[in-house]
């Protein structure tokens, strides 16, 4: 592909993309007064500032990738998510004058019967179900070799992301999510649809607290046997679902389950929402499946005593091993949780959330080492363009999504001493967005020791495998790459990387947050680091010394006054 250099080259690619016609480009060029001498990058910046292009569109064109920015008339604006099937984009629907979400199957899966079956199941279910707590699907289509779904755009945070960012949720809020989920499942089950993959990642919640279920890609529907057969041939006859949330009977035979399997999975999902721990934190999928069949999880009230016993009993009943002992219908479940449900607004920055998703997706692609095949400029080659270096027109270009729900595992209570050392190599990662040097005077102090490691890079990785910047040895409480500390030009920020083990900042589970002097970052009890600013520590010491001097002076003056008063009284 040819990378544009001058303004004219860039505008020619813009016309080829189909985003604007030749006459529209001429009008825009005159309005924004783009000079003939402008470079491609300068032209892109002017078009982004003038709101003619989005940062994502500009980045694609600067890379010479003009194909796929318009799909069957839908104008792709930016990335909303990235997962195992492909990418989800925010797009403009000019016919309906609305913004939509478009899921595009990646080129590597274009001939994959299993992935095509999942997409078709998701489309059928999404078009049949018209419910306020279910994401709508408008259409499924193919143009050339591109398979895509057009869905309702819902600006929400996933339940998984919500727990990862804020930790365990309040029980009235969780009960409200449960009530909304039960109403959605009631509608699906009435249509003969069993979801079979209820989990935190498949719930979106907007700022008003409205929850919606998505991704019916593993749904069981009696009248589409060919898709069920394709899933069975590709994924096996015995187990469809996610190990952390799967019902016992579904882990044995996924083809003969009913509504009660969804109720079990919803119970496991609510367990995570209430405790920030999966019910069974076993290390292998095989062990997780066996635990769902044979073990009882701790009652949520044991982990959070402030939760009413009635709610603990509801979760326990949802997760009974025997389906006959669970709530038999979603309607029964709704009646049980309704008295405890209370709608809560949810505070999150959607733009920052999309940026975080992009960073996680890029890191995931880079670590997987996957190479895209075929035409690299195609929008379906998601892994290809995510892997490329970014021009960083704006942070909004870092847009992402996540294919699987990471288990939010309970840290092992066993205490193991770590021995941190500096690694000589850096793991594969995207370039840091901030191009300047790391600020002077910042260090990481290893907890329980006096050792301090200078922060000399604007992007520093922490983990338990060789290749990270700060290596923590002999601990199973830290992932291979646990998290990143990144300087954005003003502040240090923590970015969670591990999909299974939580990171705590000052005792609270965090996935993306701003760090300050004396921020304590831990991964399990007494295993972690403290962020230290040497200049700030020096200022604090000076203040303390000044305070002590002032206190001593006050005491001295007081003592002298008392002495003089005593002498005066004696005389």
C-alpha positions in Angstrom: 0.0 0.0 0.0 1.1 3.6 -0.7 1.4 5.8 2.3 0.3 9.4 1.5 2.8 12.2 1.8 1.2 15.3 0.5 -2.3 16.8 0.9 -3.3 15.7 -2.6 -2.3 12.1 -1.9 -4.3 12.1 1.3 -7.4 13.6 -0.3 -7.2 11.1 -3.2 -7.3 8.2 -0.7 -10.2 9.9 1.1 -12.2 9.9 -2.2 -11.3 6.3 -2.8 -12.5 5.3 0.6 -16.0 6.5 -0.2 -16.3 8.6 2.9 -16.6 11.8 0.8 -17.3 12.5 -2.9 -15.0 14.6 -5.0 -17.3 17.6 -4.8 -17.6 17.2 -1.0 -13.8 17.1 -0.7 -13.5 20.3 -2.7 -16.0 22.1 -0.5 -14.3 20.9 2.7 -10.9 21.9 1.3 -12.1 25.4 0.6 -13.9 25.8 3.9 -10.9 24.6 6.0 -8.4 26.5 3.7 -6.1 23.5 3.3 -3.1 24.7 1.3 -1.5 22.8 -1.6 1.8 22.7 0.3 0.2 20.9 3.3 1.5 17.4 4.2 -0.8 14.5 4.5 -0.4 14.6 8.3 -1.3 18.3 8.4 -4.3 17.7 6.2 -5.5 14.9 8.4 -5.2 17.0 11.5 -7.2 19.8 9.9 -9.9 17.4 8.9 -10.1 15.9 12.4 -10.2 19.3 14.0 -12.9 20.3 11.6 -14.9 17.2 12.5 -14.9 16.0 9.0 -13.0 12.8 9.9 -12.7 10.9 13.1 -9.2 10.1 14.5 -9.6 6.5 13.5 -10.5 7.3 9.9 -7.6 9.7 9.7 -5.2 7.1 11.0 -6.3 4.5 8.5 -5.9 6.9 5.6 -2.5 8.0 6.8 -1.4 4.4 6.7 -2.7 4.1 3.1 -5.6 1.9 4.2 -8.7 3.3 2.6 -10.6 0.0 2.0 -13.3 -0.9 4.4 -14.1 2.5 5.7 -17.5 2.2 4.1 -19.3 -1.1 4.3 -22.5 -1.4 2.3 -23.1 2.3 2.8 -22.3 2.3 6.5 -19.5 4.7 7.2 -17.1 3.3 9.8 -16.3 6.0 12.4 -14.2 4.2 15.1 -13.5 1.0 16.8 -15.8 0.0 19.6 -14.5 -3.5 20.4 -12.2 -6.2 19.3 -12.6 -9.9 20.0 -12.1 -13.4 18.8 -14.6 -13.1 16.0 -13.4 -9.8 14.7 -14.0 -6.1 15.3 -17.0 -4.1 16.4 -17.2 -0.5 15.0 -19.3 2.5 15.6 -20.7 3.5 12.2 -23.1 5.9 10.6 -26.3 4.6 9.0 -27.1 7.3 6.4 -30.4 5.7 5.4 -31.8 5.7 8.9 -29.8 8.8 10.1 -28.5 7.0 13.1 -25.3 5.6 14.6 -25.1 1.8 14.9 -22.6 -0.8 16.0 -21.3 -3.1 13.2 -19.6 -6.4 14.0 -17.3 -7.5 11.2 -16.1 -11.0 11.0 -12.3 -11.1 10.6 -10.9 -12.3 7.3 -9.3 -15.3 9.0 -12.7 -16.6 10.0 -14.5 -15.8 6.7 -14.6 -19.5 5.8 -14.9 -20.8 9.4 -18.2 -22.7 9.7 -18.2 -22.4 13.5 -17.7 -18.6 13.5 -20.3 -18.1 10.7 -22.7 -20.3 12.8 -22.1 -18.1 15.8 -22.7 -14.9 13.9 -25.9 -16.3 12.4 -27.2 -17.4 15.8 -26.4 -14.0 17.2 -28.2 -12.3 14.3 -31.3 -14.6 14.5 -31.7 -14.1 18.2 -31.1 -10.4 18.1 -33.6 -9.9 15.3 -36.3 -12.0 17.0 -36.0 -10.4 20.4 -37.3 -6.9 20.9 -36.8 -6.2 24.6 -35.5 -3.2 26.4 -32.9 -5.3 28.2 -31.5 -7.1 25.1 -29.3 -5.5 22.4 -31.2 -5.4 19.1 -29.8 -6.7 15.8 -31.0 -5.0 12.7 -29.6 -7.1 10.0 -26.9 -9.6 9.0 -25.4 -9.4 5.5 -22.3 -10.1 3.3 -20.6 -7.8 0.9 -17.8 -9.4 -1.1 -15.9 -11.5 1.5 -17.0 -9.4 4.4 -19.6 -10.8 6.8 -21.2 -8.3 9.2 -23.9 -7.6 11.7 -25.7 -4.3 12.2 -26.7 -3.8 15.8 -28.1 -1.2 18.1 -25.4 1.2 19.5 -25.6 1.1 23.3 -23.0 3.3 25.1 -22.5 1.1 28.0 -19.8 -0.4 30.2 -19.7 -4.2 30.5 -20.4 -5.7 33.9 -17.0 -7.2 33.9 -15.4 -3.9 33.2 -17.5 -2.3 35.9 -16.3 -4.8 38.6 -12.7 -4.6 37.3 -12.8 -0.7 37.7 -14.8 -0.3 40.9 -14.6 -3.7 42.7 -17.7 -5.4 44.2 -20.9 -3.6 43.5 -23.6 -2.7 46.1 -26.2 -5.4 46.6 -29.2 -3.1 45.7 -27.6 -2.4 42.3 -26.7 -6.0 41.7 -30.3 -7.0 42.5 -31.5 -4.4 39.9 -29.2 -5.9 37.3 -30.5 -9.3 38.2 -34.1 -8.2 37.8 -33.3 -6.7 34.4 -31.5 -9.8 33.3 -34.3 -12.0 34.5 -36.8 -10.0 32.5 -34.6 -10.3 29.4 -34.1 -14.0 29.9 -37.9 -14.4 30.4 -38.4 -12.9 26.9 -35.7 -15.1 25.3 -36.9 -18.3 27.0 -40.5 -17.5 25.8 -39.1 -17.6 22.3 -37.4 -21.0 22.9 -33.9 -19.4 23.1 -31.4 -20.4 25.7 -28.4 -18.1 25.8 -25.8 -20.6 27.1 -23.1 -17.9 27.6 -24.4 -15.6 30.4 -21.3 -13.9 32.0 -20.3 -10.4 33.1 -18.8 -9.6 29.7 -22.1 -10.2 28.0 -23.9 -7.4 30.0 -23.7 -3.7 29.1 -24.9 -1.1 31.6 -25.3 2.6 30.7 -25.0 5.7 32.9 -28.7 5.4 33.9 -28.2 1.9 35.2 -30.1 0.2 32.3 -28.6 -3.3 31.6 -28.8 -5.2 28.4 -27.7 -8.7 27.4 -25.7 -9.2 24.3 -23.9 -11.9 22.2 -26.3 -14.8 21.6 -23.6 -16.4 19.5 -23.8 -19.7 21.5 -27.6 -19.6 21.8 -29.7 -22.8 21.5 -32.7 -22.5 19.2 -34.7 -25.5 18.3 -35.6 -24.3 14.8 -32.0 -23.8 13.5 -30.5 -27.3 13.8 -27.9 -26.7 11.1 -26.2 -23.9 13.1 -26.3 -26.1 16.3 -24.7 -28.9 14.2 -21.9 -26.5 13.0 -21.2 -25.5 16.6 -21.1 -29.1 17.7 -18.7 -30.0 14.9 -16.3 -27.1 15.6 -16.5 -26.8 19.4 -17.3 -30.4 20.3 -20.5 -32.1 21.5 -20.0 -31.8 25.2 -19.2 -28.3 26.3 -20.3 -24.9 25.0 -19.9 -21.9 27.3 -17.4 -20.1 29.6 -15.9 -22.3 32.3 -16.2 -19.7 35.1 -19.9 -19.4 34.7 -21.2 -22.7 33.1 -24.0 -24.7 34.6 -23.0 -28.3 35.7 -25.4 -30.0 33.2 -24.2 -27.7 30.4 -20.6 -28.8 31.0 -21.7 -32.4 30.4 -24.1 -32.0 27.5 -24.6 -28.5 26.0 -27.2 -29.6 23.5 -29.8 -30.7 26.0 -30.1 -27.8 28.4 -33.0 -25.5 29.3 -33.7 -22.1 30.8 -32.4 -23.3 34.2 -28.8 -23.4 32.8 -29.0 -19.7 32.1 -30.3 -19.1 35.6 -27.2 -20.9 37.0 -24.9 -18.9 34.8 -26.6 -15.7 35.9 -26.1 -16.7 39.5 -22.4 -17.1 38.9 -22.4 -13.7 37.2 -24.1 -12.1 40.1 -21.6 -13.8 42.5 -18.8 -12.0 40.7 -20.7 -8.7 40.8 -21.3 -9.0 44.6 -17.8 -10.2 45.5 -15.4 -9.5 42.7 -14.4 -13.2 42.9 -15.4 -16.0 40.6 -17.2 -18.8 42.5 -14.4 -21.3 41.8 -10.9 -19.8 41.2 -9.4 -23.1 40.1 -6.4 -22.7 37.7 -7.4 -25.0 34.8 -10.6 -25.1 32.8 -11.0 -28.8 33.7 -10.8 -28.0 37.4 -13.3 -25.2 37.0 -15.8 -27.5 35.3 -15.4 -30.2 37.9 -15.9 -27.6 40.6 -19.2 -26.5 39.1 -20.3 -30.1 39.1 -19.2 -31.1 42.6 -18.3 -28.2 44.9 -20.4 -25.5 46.6 -19.0 -21.9 46.4 -18.8 -19.9 49.6 -21.9 -18.0 50.3 -21.7 -14.4 49.2 -22.6 -13.3 52.8 -19.4 -15.0 54.0 -17.3 -12.8 51.8 -19.4 -9.7 52.4 -21.3 -9.9 55.7 -23.3 -6.7 55.0 -25.2 -8.5 52.2 -28.7 -9.6 53.5 -29.0 -13.3 54.1 -32.0 -13.4 51.8 -29.8 -12.3 48.9 -27.2 -14.9 49.8 -30.0 -17.5 49.7 -31.1 -16.3 46.3 -27.7 -16.7 44.7 -27.2 -20.1 46.4 -30.5 -21.3 45.0 -29.6 -20.1 41.5 -26.4 -22.1 41.7 -27.8 -25.4 42.9 -26.2 -28.3 41.2 -29.6 -30.0 40.6 -31.6 -27.9 38.1 -34.8 -29.0 39.8 -33.7 -27.2 43.0 -33.1 -23.8 41.2 -35.7 -21.2 40.2 -37.5 -23.0 37.5 -38.2 -19.9 35.4 -36.7 -16.4 35.0 -40.1 -15.1 36.1 -39.7 -16.8 39.5 -36.2 -15.3 39.8 -37.5 -11.8 39.0 -40.1 -12.1 41.8 -37.4 -13.1 44.2 -35.0 -10.2 43.6 -37.6 -7.5 42.9 -37.9 -6.5 46.6 -34.2 -5.8 46.9 -33.6 -4.1 43.6 -32.7 -0.4 43.4 -31.7 1.4 40.2 -28.3 3.2 40.5 -26.7 5.6 38.1 -23.2 4.4 36.9 -20.3 6.8 36.6 -17.9 6.1 33.7 -16.2 7.9 30.9 -17.2 6.2 27.7 -14.4 7.7 25.7 -11.8 6.6 28.3 -13.4 3.2 28.4 -13.1 2.7 24.6 -9.5 3.9 24.9 -8.7 1.4 27.6 -10.3 -1.4 25.4 -8.1 -0.4 22.5 -4.9 -0.6 24.6 -5.8 -4.0 25.9 -6.7 -5.2 22.5 -3.4 -4.0 21.0 -1.5 -5.7 23.8 -3.4 -8.9 23.3 -2.7 -8.9 19.6 1.0 -8.1 20.0 1.4 -10.9 22.6 -0.4 -13.5 20.5 2.0 -12.8 17.6 -0.7 -13.4 15.1 -0.1 -12.3 11.5 -3.0 -11.1 9.4 -3.3 -12.7 6.0 -4.4 -11.5 2.6 -5.1 -7.8 1.8 -3.7 -5.9 4.8 -5.7 -2.8 4.0 -9.0 -4.6 4.5 -11.0 -3.6 7.6 -11.4 -7.3 8.3 -7.7 -7.7 9.0 -8.2 -6.3 12.5 -5.1 -7.8 14.0 -3.0 -6.3 11.2 -3.9 -2.7 11.8 -4.0 -3.0 15.5 -0.5 -4.3 15.4 0.8 -1.4 13.4 2.4 1.6 15.2 0.0 4.5 15.7 0.5 8.1 14.4 -1.3 9.3 17.6 -3.4 12.1 16.0 -5.5 11.8 19.2 -5.9 9.3 22.0 -9.3 8.4 20.7 -7.5 6.3 18.0 -6.7 3.7 20.7 -10.0 1.9 20.5 -10.6 -1.7 21.6 -12.7 -4.7 22.9 -12.2 -8.0 24.6 -13.2 -11.5 23.4 -13.5 -13.4 26.6 -14.4 -12.6 30.2 -11.3 -12.6 32.3 -11.9 -14.4 35.5 -11.6 -12.0 38.4 -9.8 -14.5 40.7 -9.5 -14.4 44.4 -5.8 -13.9 45.3 -4.3 -16.9 47.1 -4.1 -16.1 50.8 -0.8 -17.9 51.2 2.0 -15.4 51.6 5.1 -15.9 49.4 8.0 -13.5 49.5 9.0 -11.9 46.2 12.5 -11.0 45.1 12.2 -8.2 42.5 14.9 -7.7 39.9 15.3 -5.6 36.8 14.9 -7.4 33.5 17.1 -6.7 30.6 14.4 -7.1 27.9 11.1 -5.6 27.2 8.0 -7.6 26.3 6.3 -6.9 23.0 4.0 -3.9 23.5 2.5 -1.0 21.6 4.6 2.2 21.8 3.8 4.6 24.6 1.5 7.4 23.5 3.7 10.1 25.3 6.8 10.6 23.2 8.9 12.6 25.7 11.2 11.3 28.4 10.0 9.8 31.7 9.9 12.5 34.5 12.9 12.5 36.8 12.7 11.5 40.4 10.0 8.7 40.3 10.7 5.3 41.8 9.0 2.1 42.7 9.7 0.9 46.2 9.3 -2.9 46.7 6.9 -3.5 49.6 8.6 -5.0 52.7 12.1 -3.9 51.6 14.0 -0.6 51.2 14.8 -1.4 47.6 13.8 1.3 45.1 13.7 0.9 41.3 14.0 4.1 39.3 11.2 4.6 36.6 13.3 5.4 33.6 10.7 4.6 30.9 7.4 6.2 30.2 5.8 2.7 29.9 6.9 0.2 32.5 5.6 -3.4 32.8 5.3 -5.4 36.0 4.9 -9.2 36.0 6.2 -12.6 36.9 7.9 -13.7 33.7 11.3 -12.7 32.2 10.8 -9.9 29.7 9.0 -7.4 31.9 10.6 -4.3 33.3 10.0 -5.1 36.9 10.1 -8.9 37.5 8.5 -10.3 40.7 9.7 -13.8 41.3 8.3 -16.8 43.2 4.7 -15.7 43.4 1.5 -17.2 41.9 -0.4 -14.0 42.7 1.2 -12.1 39.8 0.5 -12.8 36.1 3.2 -13.0 33.5 2.4 -9.4 32.6 0.2 -8.1 35.4 0.0 -4.4 34.7 1.7 -1.4 33.1 2.6 2.0 34.5 2.4 4.6 31.8 3.3 8.3 31.9 0.9 10.4 29.8 2.8 13.7 30.0 1.1 14.8 33.2 0.4 11.8 35.4 1.4 8.2 35.9 -1.4 5.8 35.2 -2.0 2.2 35.9 -3.3 -0.1 33.1 -4.4 -3.6 34.0 -3.1 -6.3 31.7 -3.9 -9.6 33.5 -7.2 -11.2 32.5 -7.3 -13.4 35.6 -5.5 -11.8 38.6 -6.6 -8.4 40.0 -4.5 -5.4 40.7 -5.2 -3.3 43.8 -4.4 0.4 44.2 -4.6 1.6 47.8 -6.7 -1.5 48.6 -9.2 -1.1 45.7 -9.4 -3.2 42.5 -8.4 -1.0 39.6 -8.0 -1.5 35.8 -7.3 2.1 34.8 -6.5 4.8 37.3 -4.3 7.8 37.9 -1.5 7.3 40.3 0.0 9.7 42.8 3.0 9.9 45.1 2.7 7.2 47.7 0.1 5.1 45.7 0.3 1.5 46.9 0.0 -1.1 44.2 -0.5 -4.7 45.4 -1.3 -8.0 43.8 -1.8 -10.1 46.9 -1.0 -9.5 50.6 2.2 -7.6 51.0 3.3 -8.3 47.4 3.5 -5.1 45.4 5.2 -1.7 45.1 4.7 1.8 46.2 5.1 4.8 43.8 7.5 7.3 45.2 8.2 10.9 43.9 11.6 11.8 45.3 10.9 15.6 45.0 7.5 15.2 46.6 9.0 13.1 49.4 11.7 15.8 50.0 9.0 18.4 50.1 7.1 16.3 52.6 10.2 15.9 54.7 10.8 19.7 54.7 7.2 20.3 55.7 7.6 17.8 58.5 10.9 19.3 59.7 9.3 22.8 59.5 6.3 21.5 61.5 8.6 20.0 64.1 10.7 23.1 64.3 7.6 25.2 64.7 6.3 22.8 67.4 9.6 22.9 69.3 9.6 26.7 69.0 6.1 26.9 70.5 7.1 24.6 73.3 10.3 26.5 73.9 8.4 29.9 74.0 5.8 28.3 76.2 8.4 26.9 78.6 10.2 30.2 78.8 7.0 32.1 79.5 6.1 29.6 82.2 9.6 30.0 83.7 9.3 33.8 83.7 5.9 33.7 85.2 7.1 31.4 87.9 10.0 33.7 88.7 7.7 36.7 88.8 5.3 35.0 91.2 8.2 34.0 93.5 9.5 37.6 93.6 
